[in-house]
Amino acid sequence: MIIPNSHLTVGLVAPGKIGLPFAANLINDGYTVWGYRRSSMADFEAIGGRAASSPKDVAERADVIYTCVTSADALDDVIDGEQGLLAAGRSDLLVVDIGAMPLSRKESARDRLAAHGITMLDAPVSGTPPMVSERRGVVFGSGDADAFDSVRPALGALGSIVYTGEFGTGSKMKFVANTLVATHVAIAAEALALGTAMGLDPHVVVDTIKPSAASSVMFGVRAPMMAEGRFHPVSGTAASMIDVMDSIMATADEVGAAMPVLSVVYKICAEACAQDYGEVDIAAVIRVLESASAKTLATGPDLVSAGG
């Protein structure tokens, strides 16, 4: 594989919630960005992006292509579809996937590309769209070290960069990070709901806990929103968290890891979606834990009172 010293023309499939601010930052850094997605590209073109007609078209215009799709099935179509990357007939491409999906599916994509001489890197980004816009995301990069070094400047448009080693370790680190994010948000909501049920002022709870050892970054970010009943602006949603948890749970099943806590958080996020809180900020899961439906979400043996 030929790795050019400069990648001032890059491809992006598909510029969505994370990909769009990534593209905007790349364009501001002087890159020409060709992008493709099935839906309208008007917002992408409005920031200076150049709309391609297909992944194949992107592959014909750029040597380095960043993929940020929402599922492994979508990535398969981007690679192997009738108008996919492989249809361009090139073996000198570098594909960098910044999304999250079950690791076995991403490894399968890597292997299919490798059979055509194409190198793929695994570099999922941790962070919300506003964080990416402000270059405060964290990239967990993995795969061929030389290839990864060649795209560090572009990946800096997402935020800080950590190289984790062999292909797939980036996704593994992303799964660890998102397991913590999901559970921290849910337990912050549960704790605040408990305080409110006991008659405490939720604002006082937030102000008291925030500087204490019991706090977390997610408590600091989401608990004030929960206390105010304010679920905008949206930094991350229960619906998008379910997508990530699907990948985490699938990979955990593959490696034999038990995820009992995340399984309950999954149910909470699913219930939030059922109650029409799926597309507002994930802080809205507190509404689920304040509702009668919360009692049906608990799993495990009944708790025994201290006196029993």
DRENVO-760050 format. One record per residue: residue in three letters; y, z, x of N, C-alpha, C in turn. Coordinates in Angstrom, 1 decimal, padded with zeros to 4 digits. Layout:
BEGIN
     r      n_v      n_w      n_u     ca_v     ca_w     ca_u      c_v      c_w      c_u
   ala        Y        Z        X        Y        Z        X        Y        Z        X
...
***
This chain:
BEGIN
     r      n_v      n_w      n_u     ca_v     ca_w     ca_u      c_v      c_w      c_u
   met   -001.2    000.0    000.8    000.0    000.0    000.0    001.2    000.0    000.9
   ile    002.2   -000.8    000.5    003.5   -000.9    001.2    004.4    000.1    000.6
   ile    005.0    001.0    001.3    006.0    001.9    000.8    007.4    001.6    001.4
   pro    008.3    000.9    000.6    009.6    000.6    001.1    010.4    001.8    001.5
   asn    011.3    001.7    002.4    012.2    002.8    002.8    013.1    003.2    001.7
   ser    013.5    002.2    000.8    014.4    002.5   -000.2    013.9    001.9   -001.5
   his    014.1    002.7   -002.6    013.6    002.3   -003.9    014.8    002.3   -004.9
   leu    015.8    001.4   -004.5    017.0    001.5   -005.3    016.8    000.8   -006.7
   thr    015.7    000.1   -006.9    015.4   -000.5   -008.2    014.0    000.2   -008.6
   val    014.0    000.9   -009.7    012.8    001.6   -010.1    012.6    001.3   -011.6
   gly    011.3    001.6   -012.0    010.9    001.4   -013.4    010.7    002.8   -014.0
   leu    010.8    002.8   -015.3    010.6    004.1   -016.0    009.9    003.8   -017.4
   val    008.8    004.3   -017.6    008.0    004.2   -018.8    007.6    005.5   -019.3
   ala    008.0    006.1   -020.3    009.0    005.6   -021.2    010.2    006.7   -021.3
   pro    011.4    006.2   -021.3    012.6    007.1   -021.2    012.8    007.8   -022.6
   gly    012.2    009.0   -022.7    012.3    009.8   -023.9    013.1    011.1   -023.6
   lys    012.7    012.2   -024.1    013.4    013.5   -024.0    013.7    013.9   -022.6
   ile    012.6    013.8   -021.7    012.8    014.1   -020.3    013.2    012.8   -019.5
   gly    012.6    011.7   -019.9    012.9    010.5   -019.1    014.3    010.0   -019.2
   leu    015.0    010.2   -020.4    016.3    009.7   -020.6    017.3    010.4   -019.6
   pro    017.3    011.8   -019.6    018.3    012.4   -018.6    017.9    012.1   -017.2
   phe    016.6    011.9   -016.9    016.1    011.5   -015.6    016.7    010.2   -015.2
   ala    016.7    009.2   -016.2    017.2    007.9   -015.9    018.7    008.0   -015.7
   ala    019.4    008.8   -016.5    020.9    008.9   -016.4    021.2    009.4   -015.0
   asn    020.5    010.4   -014.5    020.8    010.9   -013.1    020.5    009.9   -012.1
   leu    019.4    009.1   -012.2    019.1    008.1   -011.3    020.2    007.0   -011.2
   ile    020.6    006.6   -012.4    021.7    005.6   -012.5    023.0    006.1   -011.8
   asn    023.3    007.4   -012.1    024.5    008.0   -011.4    024.3    008.1   -009.9
   asp    023.1    008.1   -009.4    022.8    008.1   -008.0    022.8    006.7   -007.4
   gly    023.0    005.7   -008.2    023.1    004.4   -007.7    021.8    003.5   -007.8
   tyr    020.9    004.0   -008.5    019.6    003.3   -008.8    019.8    002.3   -009.9
   thr    019.1    001.2   -009.8    019.0    000.3   -011.0    017.6    000.7   -011.6
   val    017.7    001.0   -012.9    016.5    001.5   -013.6    016.1    000.6   -014.8
   trp    015.0    000.0   -014.6    014.4   -000.8   -015.7    013.4    000.1   -016.5
   gly    013.6    000.1   -017.8    012.8    001.0   -018.6    012.2    000.3   -019.8
   tyr    011.1    000.9   -020.3    010.4    000.3   -021.5    009.9    001.5   -022.4
   arg    010.1    001.4   -023.7    009.4    002.2   -024.6    009.3    001.4   -025.9
   arg    008.4    001.8   -026.8    008.2    001.0   -028.0    009.4    001.1   -029.0
   ser    010.0    002.2   -029.1    011.2    002.4   -030.0    012.4    001.8   -029.4
   ser    013.5    001.9   -030.1    014.8    001.3   -029.7    015.2    001.8   -028.3
   met    015.8    001.0   -027.5    016.2    001.3   -026.2    017.7    001.4   -026.1
   ala    018.4    001.5   -027.3    019.8    001.6   -027.4    020.4    002.7   -026.5
   asp    019.9    003.9   -026.6    020.4    005.0   -025.9    020.2    004.9   -024.4
   phe    019.1    004.3   -024.0    018.8    004.0   -022.6    019.8    003.0   -022.1
   glu    020.1    001.9   -022.8    021.0    000.9   -022.4    022.4    001.4   -022.3
   ala    022.7    002.4   -023.2    024.1    003.0   -023.3    024.4    003.7   -022.0
   ile    023.4    004.2   -021.3    023.7    005.0   -020.1    023.6    004.1   -018.8
   gly    023.4    002.8   -019.1    023.3    001.8   -017.9    022.0    001.4   -017.6
   gly    020.9    001.7   -018.3    019.6    001.3   -018.1    019.4   -000.2   -018.5
   arg    018.4   -000.8   -017.9    018.1   -002.2   -018.3    016.8   -002.2   -019.0
   ala    016.8   -002.8   -020.2    015.6   -002.8   -021.1    014.6   -003.9   -020.7
   ala    013.4   -003.5   -020.5    012.3   -004.4   -020.2    011.5   -004.6   -021.5
   ser    010.7   -005.7   -021.5    010.0   -006.0   -022.8    008.6   -005.4   -022.8
   ser    008.1   -004.8   -021.7    006.8   -004.3   -021.7    006.6   -003.5   -020.4
   pro    005.5   -002.7   -020.2    005.2   -002.1   -018.9    005.0   -003.2   -017.9
   lys    004.3   -004.3   -018.3    004.1   -005.5   -017.4    005.4   -006.0   -016.8
   asp    006.4   -006.1   -017.7    007.7   -006.6   -017.3    008.4   -005.6   -016.3
   val    008.2   -004.3   -016.6    008.7   -003.3   -015.6    008.1   -003.5   -014.3
   ala    006.7   -003.7   -014.3    006.0   -003.8   -013.0    006.4   -005.1   -012.2
   glu    006.9   -006.0   -012.9    007.3   -007.3   -012.3    008.7   -007.1   -011.7
   arg    009.4   -006.1   -012.0    010.8   -005.9   -011.6    011.0   -004.8   -010.6
   ala    010.0   -003.8   -010.5    010.2   -002.7   -009.6    008.9   -002.4   -008.9
   asp    009.1   -001.8   -007.7    008.0   -001.5   -006.8    007.5   -000.1   -007.1
   val    008.4    000.8   -007.6    008.0    002.2   -007.9    008.3    002.4   -009.4
   ile    007.3    002.9   -010.1    007.4    003.1   -011.6    007.0    004.5   -011.9
   tyr    008.0    005.2   -012.6    007.8    006.5   -013.1    007.3    006.5   -014.6
   thr    006.2    007.1   -014.8    005.7    007.2   -016.2    005.9    008.6   -016.8
   cys    006.4    008.6   -018.0    006.6    009.9   -018.7    006.3    009.7   -020.1
   val    005.0    009.6   -020.4    004.5    009.4   -021.7    003.9    010.7   -022.3
   thr    003.7    010.7   -023.6    003.4    011.9   -024.3    001.9    012.2   -024.4
   ser    001.1    011.3   -024.0   -000.4    011.6   -024.1   -001.1    010.7   -023.1
   ala   -002.4    011.1   -022.9   -003.3    010.3   -022.0   -003.6    009.0   -022.6
   asp   -003.7    008.9   -024.0   -004.0    007.6   -024.6   -002.8    006.7   -024.4
   ala   -001.6    007.2   -024.4   -000.4    006.4   -024.2   -000.4    005.9   -022.7
   leu   -000.8    006.7   -021.8   -000.8    006.3   -020.4   -001.9    005.2   -020.2
   asp   -003.0    005.4   -020.8   -004.0    004.4   -020.7   -003.5    003.0   -021.2
   asp   -002.8    003.0   -022.3   -002.2    001.8   -022.8   -001.2    001.2   -021.8
   val   -000.4    002.1   -021.2    000.6    001.6   -020.3    000.0    000.9   -019.1
   ile   -001.2    001.5   -018.7   -001.9    000.9   -017.5   -002.7   -000.3   -017.9
   asp   -003.6   -000.2   -018.9   -004.6   -001.2   -019.2   -004.3   -002.1   -020.4
   gly   -003.2   -001.8   -021.1   -003.0   -002.6   -022.3   -002.7   -004.1   -021.9
   glu   -002.7   -004.9   -023.0   -002.6   -006.3   -022.8   -001.3   -006.6   -022.0
   gln   -000.3   -005.8   -022.2    001.0   -006.0   -021.5    001.2   -004.7   -020.6
   gly    000.2   -004.2   -020.1    000.2   -003.0   -019.2    000.6   -003.3   -017.8
   leu    000.7   -002.3   -017.0    001.1   -002.4   -015.6    000.1   -003.4   -014.8
   leu   -001.2   -003.2   -015.1   -002.1   -004.0   -014.3   -002.0   -005.5   -014.7
   ala   -001.5   -005.8   -015.8   -001.3   -007.2   -016.2   -000.3   -008.0   -015.3
   ala    000.5   -007.2   -014.6    001.4   -007.9   -013.6    000.7   -008.4   -012.4
   gly   -000.5   -008.0   -012.2   -001.3   -008.5   -011.1   -000.8   -008.1   -009.7
   arg   -000.1   -007.0   -009.6    000.4   -006.5   -008.3   -000.5   -005.4   -007.7
   ser   -000.6   -005.3   -006.4   -001.3   -004.3   -005.8   -000.4   -003.4   -004.9
   asp    000.9   -003.8   -004.9    001.8   -003.1   -004.0    002.7   -002.1   -004.8
   leu    002.2   -001.7   -005.9    003.0   -000.7   -006.8    002.7    000.7   -006.4
   leu    003.7    001.6   -006.6    003.5    003.0   -006.6    003.9    003.6   -007.9
   val    002.9    004.3   -008.6    003.1    004.8   -009.9    003.2    006.3   -009.8
   val    004.2    006.9   -010.3    004.5    008.4   -010.3    004.5    008.9   -011.7
   asp    003.5    009.7   -012.1    003.4    010.2   -013.4    004.1    011.6   -013.4
   ile    005.1    011.7   -014.3    005.8    013.0   -014.3    005.5    013.8   -015.6
   gly    004.6    013.3   -016.4    004.2    013.9   -017.6    003.0    014.9   -017.5
   ala    002.6    015.4   -018.6    001.5    016.4   -018.6    000.4    015.9   -019.6
   met   -000.8    016.0   -019.1   -002.0    015.6   -019.9   -003.2    016.3   -019.3
   pro   -004.4    016.3   -020.0   -005.6    016.8   -019.4   -005.8    016.2   -018.0
   leu   -006.1    017.0   -017.0   -006.2    016.6   -015.7   -007.3    015.5   -015.5
   ser   -008.4    015.6   -016.2   -009.4    014.6   -016.0   -009.0    013.2   -016.5
   arg   -008.1    013.2   -017.5   -007.5    011.9   -017.9   -006.6    011.3   -016.9
   lys   -005.8    012.2   -016.3   -004.8    011.7   -015.3   -005.6    011.2   -014.1
   glu   -006.7    011.9   -013.7   -007.5    011.4   -012.6   -008.2    010.1   -012.9
   ser   -008.6    009.9   -014.1   -009.1    008.6   -014.5   -008.1    007.5   -014.4
   ala   -006.9    007.8   -014.7   -005.8    006.8   -014.6   -005.6    006.5   -013.1
   arg   -005.6    007.5   -012.3   -005.4    007.3   -010.8   -006.5    006.4   -010.3
   asp   -007.8    006.6   -010.7   -008.9    005.9   -010.2   -008.8    004.4   -010.6
   arg   -008.4    004.2   -011.9   -008.3    002.8   -012.3   -007.2    002.0   -011.6
   leu   -006.1    002.7   -011.3   -005.1    002.0   -010.5   -005.5    001.8   -009.1
   ala   -006.2    002.8   -008.5   -006.7    002.6   -007.2   -007.7    001.5   -007.0
   ala   -008.4    001.2   -008.0   -009.4    000.1   -008.0   -008.6   -001.3   -007.8
   his   -007.3   -001.3   -008.1   -006.5   -002.5   -008.0   -005.5   -002.3   -006.8
   gly   -005.8   -001.3   -006.0   -004.9   -001.2   -004.8   -003.6   -000.4   -005.0
   ile   -003.5    000.2   -006.2   -002.2    000.8   -006.6   -002.4    002.4   -006.4
   thr   -001.4    002.9   -005.7   -001.4    004.4   -005.5   -000.7    005.1   -006.7
   met   -001.2    006.2   -007.1   -000.6    007.0   -008.2   -000.4    008.4   -007.7
   leu    000.8    009.0   -008.0    001.1    010.3   -007.7    001.2    011.2   -009.0
   asp    000.8    012.4   -008.9    000.9    013.3   -010.0    002.1    014.3   -009.7
   ala    003.1    014.1   -010.5    004.3    014.9   -010.2    005.0    015.4   -011.5
   pro    004.3    016.2   -012.3    004.9    016.7   -013.6    006.1    017.5   -013.3
   val    007.0    017.5   -014.3    008.3    018.2   -014.1    008.3    019.4   -015.1
   ser    008.7    020.5   -014.7    008.8    021.7   -015.5    010.3    021.9   -015.8
   gly    010.6    021.9   -017.1    012.0    022.1   -017.5    012.3    021.4   -018.8
   thr    013.4    021.8   -019.4    013.8    021.3   -020.7    014.8    020.1   -020.4
   pro    015.0    019.2   -021.4    015.9    018.1   -021.2    017.3    018.5   -020.7
   pro    017.9    019.6   -021.2    019.2    020.0   -020.6    019.1    020.4   -019.1
   met    018.0    021.1   -018.8    017.8    021.5   -017.4    017.6    020.2   -016.5
   val    016.9    019.2   -017.0    016.8    018.0   -016.2    018.1    017.3   -016.1
   ser    018.9    017.3   -017.2    020.2    016.7   -017.1    021.1    017.3   -016.0
   glu    020.9    018.6   -015.9    021.7    019.4   -014.9    021.0    019.5   -013.5
   arg    019.9    018.7   -013.4    019.1    018.7   -012.2    018.5    020.1   -011.8
   arg    018.1    020.8   -012.9    017.6    022.2   -012.7    016.1    022.2   -013.0
   gly    015.4    021.1   -013.2    014.0    021.1   -013.4    013.3    021.3   -012.1
   val    012.0    021.5   -012.2    011.2    021.7   -011.0    010.0    020.7   -011.0
   val    009.9    019.9   -010.0    008.9    018.9   -009.9    007.7    019.5   -009.1
   phe    006.5    019.5   -009.6    005.3    019.9   -008.9    004.6    018.6   -008.5
   gly    004.9    018.2   -007.3    004.4    016.9   -006.8    003.0    017.0   -006.0
   ser    002.2    016.0   -006.3    000.9    016.1   -005.6    000.4    014.6   -005.4
   gly   -000.5    014.5   -004.4   -001.0    013.2   -004.1   -000.7    012.8   -002.6
   asp   -000.8    011.5   -002.3   -000.6    011.0   -000.9    000.7    011.5   -000.4
   ala    000.7    012.2    000.7    001.9    012.9    001.2    003.0    011.9    001.7
   asp    002.6    010.8    002.3    003.5    009.8    002.7    004.2    009.1    001.6
   ala    003.4    008.8    000.6    003.9    008.2   -000.6    004.9    009.1   -001.3
   phe    004.5    010.4   -001.4    005.4    011.4   -002.0    006.7    011.5   -001.3
   asp    006.7    011.6    000.0    007.9    011.7    000.8    008.8    010.5    000.5
   ser    008.3    009.3    000.2    009.1    008.1    000.0    009.9    008.2   -001.3
   val    009.4    009.0   -002.3    010.1    009.1   -003.6    010.8    010.4   -003.8
   arg    010.9    011.3   -002.8    011.6    012.5   -002.9    013.0    012.3   -003.3
   pro    013.8    011.4   -002.7    015.2    011.2   -003.1    015.3    010.9   -004.6
   ala    014.5    010.1   -005.2    014.6    009.8   -006.6    014.2    011.0   -007.5
   leu    013.1    011.7   -007.1    012.6    012.8   -007.8    013.7    014.0   -007.8
   gly    014.6    013.9   -006.8    015.7    014.9   -006.8    016.6    014.8   -008.0
   ala    016.5    013.6   -008.7    017.3    013.5   -009.9    016.8    014.4   -011.0
   leu    015.6    014.9   -010.9    015.0    015.8   -011.9    015.4    017.3   -011.6
   gly    015.5    017.6   -010.3    015.8    019.0   -009.9    015.1    019.3   -008.5
   ser    014.7    020.5   -008.3    014.1    020.9   -007.1    012.6    020.4   -007.0
   ile    012.1    020.2   -005.8    010.8    019.6   -005.6    009.9    020.5   -004.8
   val    008.7    020.7   -005.3    007.6    021.4   -004.6    006.4    020.5   -004.4
   tyr    006.0    020.3   -003.2    004.8    019.5   -002.9    003.6    020.4   -002.9
   thr    002.7    020.2   -003.8    001.6    021.2   -003.9    000.3    020.8   -003.2
   gly    000.2    019.5   -002.8   -001.0    019.1   -002.0   -001.7    017.9   -002.7
   glu   -003.0    018.0   -002.7   -003.8    016.8   -003.1   -003.6    016.5   -004.6
   phe   -003.9    015.3   -005.0   -003.6    014.8   -006.3   -004.2    015.8   -007.4
   gly   -003.4    016.1   -008.4   -003.9    017.0   -009.4   -003.4    018.4   -009.3
   thr   -003.1    018.9   -008.1   -002.6    020.2   -007.9   -001.2    020.4   -008.6
   gly   -000.5    019.3   -008.7    000.8    019.4   -009.4    000.6    019.7   -010.9
   ser   -000.3    019.0   -011.5   -000.6    019.3   -012.9   -001.1    020.7   -013.1
   lys   -002.0    021.2   -012.2   -002.5    022.5   -012.3   -001.4    023.6   -012.2
   met   -000.4    023.3   -011.3    000.7    024.3   -011.2    001.5    024.2   -012.5
   lys    001.7    023.0   -013.0    002.5    022.9   -014.3    001.8    023.6   -015.4
   phe    000.5    023.6   -015.5   -000.2    024.3   -016.5   -000.1    025.8   -016.4
   val   -000.1    026.3   -015.2    000.2    027.7   -014.9    001.6    028.1   -015.4
   ala    002.5    027.3   -015.0    003.9    027.6   -015.4    004.1    027.6   -016.9
   asn    003.5    026.6   -017.6    003.7    026.5   -019.0    002.9    027.5   -019.8
   thr    001.8    028.0   -019.3    001.1    029.1   -019.9    002.0    030.3   -020.0
   leu    002.7    030.5   -018.8    003.6    031.7   -018.8    004.8    031.5   -019.7
   val    005.4    030.3   -019.7    006.5    030.0   -020.6    006.2    030.3   -022.1
   ala    005.1    029.7   -022.5    004.6    029.8   -023.9    004.4    031.2   -024.3
   thr    003.7    032.0   -023.5    003.3    033.3   -023.8    004.5    034.3   -023.7
   his    005.4    034.0   -022.8    006.6    034.8   -022.7    007.5    034.7   -023.9
   val    007.7    033.4   -024.4    008.5    033.2   -025.6    007.9    033.9   -026.8
   ala    006.5    033.8   -026.9    005.9    034.4   -028.1    006.0    035.9   -028.1
   ile    005.8    036.5   -026.9    005.8    037.9   -026.8    007.2    038.5   -027.0
   ala    008.2    037.7   -026.5    009.6    038.1   -026.8    009.9    038.1   -028.2
   ala    009.4    037.1   -029.0    009.6    037.1   -030.4    008.8    038.3   -031.1
   glu    007.6    038.5   -030.7    006.9    039.6   -031.3    007.5    041.0   -031.0
   ala    008.0    041.2   -029.8    008.7    042.5   -029.5    010.0    042.6   -030.3
   leu    010.7    041.5   -030.4    012.0    041.6   -031.1    011.7    041.8   -032.6
   ala    010.7    041.2   -033.2    010.3    041.3   -034.6    009.9    042.8   -034.8
   leu    009.2    043.4   -033.9    008.8    044.8   -034.0    010.0    045.7   -034.0
   gly    010.9    045.5   -033.1    012.1    046.3   -033.1    012.9    046.2   -034.4
   thr    013.0    045.0   -034.9    013.8    044.8   -036.2    013.0    045.5   -037.3
   ala    011.7    045.4   -037.4    010.9    046.0   -038.4    011.0    047.5   -038.4
   met    011.3    048.1   -037.2    011.4    049.5   -037.0    012.8    050.0   -037.3
   gly    013.7    049.1   -037.7    015.1    049.4   -038.0    016.1    049.3   -036.9
   leu    015.7    048.8   -035.7    016.6    048.7   -034.6    017.5    047.5   -034.8
   asp    018.7    047.5   -034.3    019.6    046.4   -034.3    019.1    045.4   -033.2
   pro    018.7    044.2   -033.6    018.2    043.2   -032.7    019.1    042.9   -031.5
   his    020.4    043.0   -031.7    021.4    042.8   -030.6    021.3    043.9   -029.6
   val    021.1    045.1   -030.1    021.0    046.3   -029.2    019.7    046.2   -028.4
   val    018.6    045.7   -029.1    017.4    045.6   -028.4    017.5    044.6   -027.3
   val    018.2    043.5   -027.5    018.4    042.5   -026.5    019.2    043.0   -025.3
   asp    020.3    043.7   -025.6    021.1    044.2   -024.6    020.5    045.3   -023.8
   thr    019.6    046.1   -024.4    018.9    047.1   -023.7    017.7    046.6   -022.9
   ile    017.0    045.7   -023.4    015.8    045.2   -022.7    016.2    044.2   -021.5
   lys    017.2    043.4   -021.8    017.5    042.3   -020.8    017.6    042.8   -019.4
   pro    018.3    043.9   -019.1    018.4    044.3   -017.7    017.2    045.1   -017.2
   ser    016.2    045.4   -018.0    015.2    046.3   -017.7    014.0    045.5   -017.0
   ala    013.0    046.3   -016.5    011.8    045.7   -015.9    011.0    045.0   -017.0
   ala    011.2    045.3   -018.2    010.4    044.7   -019.3    010.8    043.3   -019.6
   ser    012.0    042.8   -019.1    012.5    041.6   -019.4    011.8    040.4   -018.7
   ser    012.2    039.2   -019.1    011.7    038.0   -018.4    012.8    036.9   -018.6
   val    012.6    035.8   -017.8    013.6    034.7   -018.0    013.6    034.2   -019.4
   met    012.4    034.1   -020.0    012.4    033.6   -021.4    013.0    034.6   -022.4
   phe    012.8    035.9   -022.1    013.4    036.8   -023.0    014.9    036.7   -022.9
   gly    015.4    036.5   -021.7    016.9    036.4   -021.5    017.5    035.2   -022.1
   val    016.7    034.1   -022.2    017.2    032.8   -022.7    017.0    032.8   -024.3
   arg    015.8    033.2   -024.7    015.5    033.0   -026.1    015.8    034.3   -027.0
   ala    015.7    035.5   -026.5    015.9    036.6   -027.4    017.3    036.7   -028.0
   pro    018.3    036.3   -027.3    019.7    036.3   -027.9    019.7    035.3   -029.1
   met    019.0    034.2   -028.9    019.0    033.2   -030.0    018.2    033.7   -031.2
   met    017.1    034.4   -030.9    016.3    035.0   -031.9    017.1    036.1   -032.7
   ala    017.8    036.9   -032.0    018.6    038.0   -032.6    019.7    037.4   -033.5
   glu    020.2    036.2   -033.1    021.3    035.6   -033.9    020.8    034.7   -035.0
   gly    019.4    034.4   -035.0    018.9    033.4   -035.9    019.4    032.0   -035.6
   arg    019.7    031.8   -034.4    020.3    030.5   -033.9    019.2    029.7   -033.1
   phe    018.9    028.5   -033.6    017.8    027.8   -033.0    018.3    026.4   -032.5
   his    019.6    026.3   -032.3    020.3    025.2   -031.6    021.3    025.7   -030.6
   pro    021.5    025.0   -029.5    020.9    023.7   -029.2    019.4    023.8   -028.8
   val    018.7    022.7   -028.9    017.3    022.7   -028.7    017.0    022.4   -027.2
   ser    016.3    023.4   -026.6    015.9    023.2   -025.2    014.4    022.9   -025.1
   gly    013.7    023.3   -026.1    012.2    023.1   -026.1    011.8    023.4   -027.5
   thr    010.8    022.7   -028.0    010.3    023.0   -029.4    008.9    023.4   -029.4
   ala    008.5    024.0   -030.6    007.1    024.4   -030.8    006.2    023.2   -030.8
   ala    006.7    022.1   -031.4    005.9    020.9   -031.4    005.6    020.3   -030.0
   ser    006.6    020.3   -029.1    006.4    019.8   -027.8    005.5    020.8   -027.0
   met    005.6    022.1   -027.3    004.8    023.1   -026.6    003.3    022.9   -027.0
   ile    003.1    022.5   -028.2    001.7    022.3   -028.7    001.1    021.1   -027.9
   asp    001.9    020.1   -027.6    001.4    018.9   -026.8    001.0    019.4   -025.4
   val    001.8    020.3   -024.8    001.5    020.8   -023.5    000.3    021.7   -023.6
   met    000.2    022.6   -024.6   -000.9    023.5   -024.7   -002.2    022.7   -024.9
   asp   -002.1    021.6   -025.6   -003.3    020.8   -025.8   -003.9    020.4   -024.4
   ser   -003.0    020.0   -023.5   -003.4    019.6   -022.2   -004.0    020.8   -021.4
   ile   -003.3    021.9   -021.5   -003.7    023.1   -020.8   -005.1    023.5   -021.3
   met   -005.3    023.6   -022.7   -006.6    024.0   -023.2   -007.7    023.1   -022.9
   ala   -007.4    021.8   -022.9   -008.5    020.8   -022.5   -008.9    021.0   -021.1
   thr   -007.9    021.2   -020.2   -008.2    021.3   -018.8   -008.9    022.7   -018.6
   ala   -008.5    023.7   -019.3   -009.1    025.0   -019.1   -010.6    024.9   -019.6
   asp   -010.9    024.2   -020.6   -012.2    024.0   -021.1   -013.1    023.3   -020.0
   glu   -012.5    022.3   -019.4   -013.2    021.5   -018.3   -013.6    022.4   -017.2
   val   -012.7    023.4   -016.8   -013.0    024.2   -015.7   -013.6    025.6   -016.0
   gly   -013.8    025.8   -017.3   -014.4    027.1   -017.8   -013.5    028.3   -017.8
   ala   -012.2    028.1   -017.9   -011.3    029.2   -017.9   -011.0    029.7   -019.4
   ala   -011.1    031.0   -019.6   -010.9    031.5   -021.0   -009.3    031.6   -021.2
   met   -008.9    031.3   -022.3   -007.4    031.3   -022.7   -007.2    032.0   -024.0
   pro   -007.6    033.3   -024.1   -007.5    034.0   -025.4   -006.1    034.2   -025.9
   val   -005.2    034.5   -024.9   -003.8    034.8   -025.3   -003.1    033.5   -025.7
   leu   -003.3    032.4   -024.9   -002.7    031.2   -025.2   -003.2    030.6   -026.5
   ser   -004.4    030.9   -026.8   -005.0    030.5   -028.1   -004.2    031.0   -029.3
   val   -003.8    032.3   -029.2   -003.0    032.9   -030.3   -001.6    032.3   -030.3
   val   -001.0    032.1   -029.1    000.3    031.4   -029.1    000.2    030.0   -029.7
   tyr   -000.9    029.3   -029.5   -001.0    028.0   -030.1   -001.0    028.1   -031.6
   lys   -001.7    029.1   -032.2   -001.7    029.3   -033.6   -000.2    029.6   -034.1
   ile    000.5    030.4   -033.4    001.9    030.8   -033.7    002.7    029.5   -033.8
   cys    002.6    028.7   -032.7    003.4    027.4   -032.7    003.0    026.5   -033.8
   ala    001.7    026.4   -034.1    001.2    025.5   -035.1    001.8    026.0   -036.5
   glu    001.8    027.3   -036.7    002.4    027.9   -037.9    003.9    027.6   -038.0
   ala    004.6    027.7   -036.9    006.0    027.3   -036.8    006.2    025.9   -037.3
   cys    005.4    025.0   -036.9    005.5    023.6   -037.3    005.2    023.5   -038.8
   ala    004.2    024.2   -039.3    003.9    024.2   -040.7    005.0    024.7   -041.6
   gln    005.8    025.6   -041.0    007.0    026.2   -041.7    008.3    025.4   -041.4
   asp    008.1    024.2   -040.9    009.3    023.3   -040.6    010.2    023.9   -039.5
   tyr    009.6    024.6   -038.6    010.4    025.1   -037.4    009.9    024.3   -036.2
   gly    009.2    023.2   -036.3    008.6    022.6   -035.2    009.6    021.8   -034.3
   glu    010.7    021.4   -034.9    011.6    020.5   -034.1    012.9    021.2   -033.8
   val    013.1    022.5   -034.1    014.2    023.3   -033.6    013.8    024.0   -032.4
   asp    014.7    024.8   -031.8    014.3    025.5   -030.6    013.1    026.4   -030.8
   ile    012.2    026.5   -029.8    011.0    027.3   -029.9    011.3    028.8   -030.2
   ala    012.6    029.2   -030.0    013.0    030.6   -030.4    012.6    030.9   -031.8
   ala    012.5    029.8   -032.6    012.3    030.0   -034.1    010.9    030.5   -034.4
   val    010.0    030.7   -033.3    008.7    031.3   -033.6    008.9    032.7   -034.1
   ile    010.0    033.3   -033.9    010.2    034.7   -034.4    010.2    034.6   -036.0
   arg    010.5    033.5   -036.6    010.4    033.4   -038.1    009.0    033.6   -038.5
   val    008.1    033.0   -037.7    006.6    033.1   -038.1    006.2    034.6   -037.9
   leu    006.6    035.3   -036.9    006.2    036.6   -036.7    006.9    037.6   -037.6
   glu    007.9    037.2   -038.2    008.6    038.0   -039.2    008.0    037.8   -040.6
   ser    007.2    036.8   -040.8    006.6    036.4   -042.1    005.3    037.1   -042.3
   ala    004.9    037.0   -043.6    003.6    037.5   -044.0    002.4    036.8   -043.3
   ser    002.6    035.5   -043.0    001.6    034.7   -042.3    001.2    035.2   -041.0
   ala    002.1    036.1   -040.3    001.8    036.6   -039.0    000.5    037.4   -039.0
   lys    000.2    038.1   -040.1   -001.0    038.9   -040.1   -002.3    038.1   -040.0
   thr   -002.2    036.9   -040.4   -003.5    036.0   -040.3   -003.7    035.4   -038.9
   leu   -002.7    035.6   -038.0   -002.8    034.9   -036.7   -003.5    035.8   -035.7
   ala   -003.5    037.1   -035.9   -004.1    038.0   -034.9   -005.6    037.8   -034.8
   thr   -006.1    037.9   -033.6   -007.6    037.8   -033.4   -008.1    039.0   -032.7
   gly   -009.4    039.2   -032.6   -010.0    040.3   -031.9   -010.3    041.4   -032.8
   pro   -010.8    042.5   -032.2   -011.3    043.7   -033.0   -010.1    044.4   -033.6
   asp   -010.3    045.1   -034.7   -009.3    045.9   -035.3   -008.9    047.1   -034.3
   leu   -007.6    047.4   -034.3   -007.2    048.5   -033.4   -007.5    049.8   -034.1
   val   -007.8    050.8   -033.3   -008.1    052.1   -033.7   -007.0    053.0   -033.4
   ser   -006.5    053.8   -034.3   -005.4    054.7   -034.1   -005.7    055.7   -033.1
   ala   -004.7    056.3   -032.4   -004.9    057.3   -031.3   -005.6    058.5   -031.9
   gly   -005.4    058.8   -033.1   -006.0    060.0   -033.7   -007.4    059.8   -034.2
   gly   -007.9    058.5   -034.3   -009.1    058.2   -034.9   -010.3    058.2   -034.0
***
